[in-house]
Amino acid sequence: MKKLAALAILTGTVLALTACDGYDKPAAAPAPVATSAPAAAGSPQTLRVATVDGFSTFVTNAKGRTIYRFDKDTNNPAKTTCFDACAENWQPVLAGPGDAIDIQGVDKGLVALIDRPEGRQLTLKGWPLYYYKDDKALGQTAGHGRNGTWFAIAPDGAKAKKAEAAATPTKAGYSY
């Protein structure tokens, strides 16, 4: 029995370590979790439109943290493929308590939710939404274009566009 348990742990560890090499190789998707319990505590998740020098408009949260889409996900139907190690680098944007979402400047008809192990993930025009672990402050866009598959998401669900000669965004170049 102990050997079987050890084998199961080893197998799980190997799967987790190989799940998202280079940030963009998704793990096999676990079965969706049917839950009505909120994954996030506190206030509702906020989606708002922001402008940063050198970019087209894109979606952020209330604190200005950039929100991304992943080209290896699908938007019709909405399906996330980023789990385990991938989701440690690209955290899913989860709904607030009771699936609360505060939407400002984004068409509410384009916003929906899908189930995942951590809770209810927001989608925009079917694209599951994520934060990049290295973006912590207002206007940071370090994840844009990463591995050719991660992009800041525009308010219509398309990829935000980066200007050819974009300067590094600063607080002064950021607005809602």
C-alpha positions as a Markdown table, in Angstrom:
| # | Residue | x | y | z |
|---|---|---|---|---|
| 1 | Met | 0.0 | 0.0 | 0.0 |
| 2 | Lys | 2.9 | 2.4 | 0.9 |
| 3 | Lys | 4.5 | 1.6 | -2.5 |
| 4 | Leu | 1.3 | 2.5 | -4.3 |
| 5 | Ala | 0.9 | 5.8 | -2.5 |
| 6 | Ala | 4.6 | 6.6 | -3.2 |
| 7 | Leu | 4.1 | 5.8 | -6.9 |
| 8 | Ala | 1.0 | 8.1 | -7.0 |
| 9 | Ile | 2.9 | 11.0 | -5.4 |
| 10 | Leu | 5.9 | 10.5 | -7.7 |
| 11 | Thr | 3.6 | 10.4 | -10.8 |
| 12 | Gly | 1.8 | 13.6 | -9.7 |
| 13 | Thr | 5.1 | 15.4 | -9.1 |
| 14 | Val | 6.4 | 14.4 | -12.5 |
| 15 | Leu | 3.2 | 15.6 | -14.2 |
| 16 | Ala | 3.3 | 18.9 | -12.3 |
| 17 | Leu | 6.9 | 19.5 | -13.2 |
| 18 | Thr | 6.4 | 18.9 | -16.9 |
| 19 | Ala | 3.0 | 20.6 | -17.1 |
| 20 | Cys | 4.0 | 24.0 | -18.2 |
| 21 | Asp | 7.6 | 24.1 | -19.3 |
| 22 | Gly | 8.4 | 27.6 | -20.5 |
| 23 | Tyr | 5.1 | 28.9 | -19.3 |
| 24 | Asp | 3.1 | 27.9 | -22.3 |
| 25 | Lys | 2.8 | 24.1 | -22.3 |
| 26 | Pro | -0.5 | 23.4 | -20.6 |
| 27 | Ala | -1.2 | 20.5 | -18.3 |
| 28 | Ala | -4.0 | 18.1 | -19.1 |
| 29 | Ala | -7.2 | 19.8 | -17.9 |
| 30 | Pro | -8.8 | 18.4 | -14.8 |
| 31 | Ala | -12.5 | 17.9 | -14.8 |
| 32 | Pro | -14.4 | 21.2 | -14.3 |
| 33 | Val | -15.3 | 21.9 | -10.7 |
| 34 | Ala | -18.9 | 22.7 | -10.1 |
| 35 | Thr | -18.9 | 25.3 | -7.3 |
| 36 | Ser | -20.9 | 28.2 | -6.2 |
| 37 | Ala | -18.5 | 29.1 | -3.4 |
| 38 | Pro | -16.3 | 32.2 | -4.2 |
| 39 | Ala | -12.6 | 31.6 | -4.6 |
| 40 | Ala | -11.7 | 35.2 | -3.8 |
| 41 | Ala | -12.4 | 37.1 | -0.6 |
| 42 | Gly | -13.4 | 40.7 | -0.4 |
| 43 | Ser | -14.8 | 43.0 | -3.1 |
| 44 | Pro | -15.9 | 42.1 | -6.6 |
| 45 | Gln | -13.4 | 41.5 | -9.3 |
| 46 | Thr | -13.1 | 44.6 | -11.5 |
| 47 | Leu | -12.6 | 44.7 | -15.2 |
| 48 | Arg | -11.8 | 48.2 | -16.6 |
| 49 | Val | -10.3 | 49.7 | -19.7 |
| 50 | Ala | -6.9 | 51.3 | -19.4 |
| 51 | Thr | -4.5 | 53.1 | -21.7 |
| 52 | Val | -0.7 | 52.8 | -21.3 |
| 53 | Asp | 1.7 | 54.7 | -23.5 |
| 54 | Gly | 2.9 | 52.5 | -26.4 |
| 55 | Phe | -0.2 | 50.2 | -26.4 |
| 56 | Ser | -3.8 | 50.1 | -27.7 |
| 57 | Thr | -6.4 | 50.1 | -24.9 |
| 58 | Phe | -6.5 | 46.9 | -22.8 |
| 59 | Val | -8.2 | 45.5 | -19.8 |
| 60 | Thr | -6.9 | 45.7 | -16.2 |
| 61 | Asn | -8.3 | 45.1 | -12.7 |
| 62 | Ala | -9.2 | 48.0 | -10.3 |
| 63 | Lys | -5.6 | 48.4 | -9.3 |
| 64 | Gly | -4.3 | 48.7 | -12.9 |
| 65 | Arg | -2.9 | 45.2 | -13.1 |
| 66 | Thr | -2.8 | 44.0 | -16.7 |
| 67 | Ile | -5.1 | 41.1 | -17.7 |
| 68 | Tyr | -4.0 | 38.6 | -20.4 |
| 69 | Arg | -5.4 | 36.0 | -22.8 |
| 70 | Phe | -3.6 | 32.8 | -23.8 |
| 71 | Asp | -3.6 | 31.7 | -27.5 |
| 72 | Lys | -3.6 | 28.0 | -26.5 |
| 73 | Asp | -7.0 | 28.4 | -24.7 |
| 74 | Thr | -10.1 | 28.4 | -26.8 |
| 75 | Asn | -12.9 | 31.0 | -26.9 |
| 76 | Asn | -15.6 | 29.0 | -28.7 |
| 77 | Pro | -16.3 | 27.2 | -26.4 |
| 78 | Ala | -14.5 | 29.0 | -23.6 |
| 79 | Lys | -11.9 | 26.6 | -22.3 |
| 80 | Thr | -8.8 | 27.1 | -20.2 |
| 81 | Thr | -5.7 | 25.0 | -20.7 |
| 82 | Cys | -3.4 | 26.6 | -18.1 |
| 83 | Phe | -3.3 | 24.6 | -14.9 |
| 84 | Asp | -0.7 | 23.5 | -12.2 |
| 85 | Ala | 2.7 | 25.1 | -12.9 |
| 86 | Cys | 1.3 | 27.2 | -15.7 |
| 87 | Ala | -1.3 | 28.7 | -13.4 |
| 88 | Glu | 1.5 | 29.6 | -10.9 |
| 89 | Asn | 3.0 | 31.9 | -13.5 |
| 90 | Trp | -0.3 | 33.0 | -15.1 |
| 91 | Gln | -2.9 | 33.3 | -12.3 |
| 92 | Pro | -6.5 | 33.0 | -13.4 |
| 93 | Val | -8.7 | 36.0 | -12.9 |
| 94 | Leu | -11.4 | 34.8 | -10.6 |
| 95 | Ala | -14.8 | 36.2 | -9.8 |
| 96 | Gly | -15.4 | 37.8 | -6.4 |
| 97 | Pro | -17.7 | 36.5 | -3.7 |
| 98 | Gly | -21.0 | 35.3 | -5.2 |
| 99 | Asp | -19.5 | 35.6 | -8.7 |
| 100 | Ala | -19.4 | 39.4 | -8.3 |
| 101 | Ile | -17.9 | 41.3 | -11.2 |
| 102 | Asp | -17.6 | 45.1 | -11.5 |
| 103 | Ile | -17.4 | 45.9 | -15.2 |
| 104 | Gln | -16.3 | 49.4 | -16.4 |
| 105 | Gly | -15.8 | 50.2 | -20.0 |
| 106 | Val | -16.1 | 46.6 | -21.2 |
| 107 | Asp | -19.3 | 45.3 | -22.9 |
| 108 | Lys | -21.0 | 43.2 | -20.2 |
| 109 | Gly | -22.4 | 40.9 | -22.8 |
| 110 | Leu | -18.8 | 39.7 | -23.6 |
| 111 | Val | -18.0 | 38.8 | -20.0 |
| 112 | Ala | -18.8 | 35.3 | -18.6 |
| 113 | Leu | -17.5 | 32.7 | -16.2 |
| 114 | Ile | -16.1 | 29.2 | -16.5 |
| 115 | Asp | -15.4 | 26.7 | -13.7 |
| 116 | Arg | -11.8 | 25.7 | -12.8 |
| 117 | Pro | -10.3 | 24.1 | -9.7 |
| 118 | Glu | -9.6 | 27.4 | -8.0 |
| 119 | Gly | -13.0 | 28.9 | -8.5 |
| 120 | Arg | -14.9 | 30.7 | -11.3 |
| 121 | Gln | -12.6 | 32.2 | -13.9 |
| 122 | Leu | -13.7 | 35.3 | -15.9 |
| 123 | Thr | -13.7 | 35.2 | -19.7 |
| 124 | Leu | -13.9 | 38.0 | -22.2 |
| 125 | Lys | -15.4 | 37.1 | -25.5 |
| 126 | Gly | -14.8 | 33.5 | -24.5 |
| 127 | Trp | -11.1 | 34.0 | -23.7 |
| 128 | Pro | -10.2 | 32.9 | -20.1 |
| 129 | Leu | -8.4 | 35.8 | -18.3 |
| 130 | Tyr | -5.1 | 35.7 | -16.4 |
| 131 | Tyr | -2.6 | 37.9 | -14.6 |
| 132 | Tyr | 1.1 | 37.5 | -15.2 |
| 133 | Lys | 3.0 | 36.8 | -11.9 |
| 134 | Asp | 5.7 | 39.5 | -12.6 |
| 135 | Asp | 3.1 | 42.3 | -13.3 |
| 136 | Lys | 2.4 | 43.8 | -9.9 |
| 137 | Ala | 2.1 | 47.6 | -10.4 |
| 138 | Leu | 0.1 | 50.0 | -12.4 |
| 139 | Gly | 0.6 | 49.7 | -16.1 |
| 140 | Gln | 3.2 | 46.8 | -16.2 |
| 141 | Thr | 2.9 | 44.6 | -19.3 |
| 142 | Ala | 5.8 | 42.2 | -18.9 |
| 143 | Gly | 3.7 | 39.3 | -20.1 |
| 144 | His | 2.6 | 40.8 | -23.4 |
| 145 | Gly | 3.9 | 38.7 | -26.3 |
| 146 | Arg | 5.6 | 36.2 | -24.0 |
| 147 | Asn | 6.3 | 33.0 | -25.9 |
| 148 | Gly | 4.2 | 34.3 | -28.7 |
| 149 | Thr | 1.1 | 33.1 | -27.0 |
| 150 | Trp | 0.3 | 35.5 | -24.1 |
| 151 | Phe | -1.2 | 39.0 | -24.8 |
| 152 | Ala | -2.8 | 41.8 | -22.9 |
| 153 | Ile | -6.5 | 41.6 | -23.9 |
| 154 | Ala | -8.3 | 44.4 | -25.5 |
| 155 | Pro | -11.9 | 45.4 | -24.4 |
| 156 | Asp | -13.3 | 43.5 | -27.4 |
| 157 | Gly | -11.5 | 40.2 | -26.6 |
| 158 | Ala | -8.8 | 40.8 | -29.3 |
| 159 | Lys | -5.1 | 41.0 | -28.6 |
| 160 | Ala | -4.0 | 44.4 | -27.5 |
| 161 | Lys | -1.5 | 45.9 | -29.9 |
| 162 | Lys | 1.9 | 47.3 | -28.9 |
| 163 | Ala | 3.2 | 50.3 | -30.8 |
| 164 | Glu | 6.4 | 49.8 | -32.8 |
| 165 | Ala | 8.4 | 52.4 | -30.9 |
| 166 | Ala | 6.8 | 52.0 | -27.5 |
| 167 | Ala | 8.5 | 53.6 | -24.5 |
| 168 | Thr | 8.5 | 51.8 | -21.2 |
| 169 | Pro | 5.1 | 52.6 | -19.6 |
| 170 | Thr | 5.2 | 54.7 | -16.5 |
| 171 | Lys | 2.6 | 55.9 | -14.0 |
| 172 | Ala | 2.5 | 59.2 | -15.8 |
| 173 | Gly | 1.6 | 57.5 | -19.1 |
| 174 | Tyr | -1.3 | 55.5 | -17.6 |
| 175 | Ser | -5.0 | 56.3 | -17.5 |
| 176 | Tyr | -8.4 | 54.8 | -17.3 |
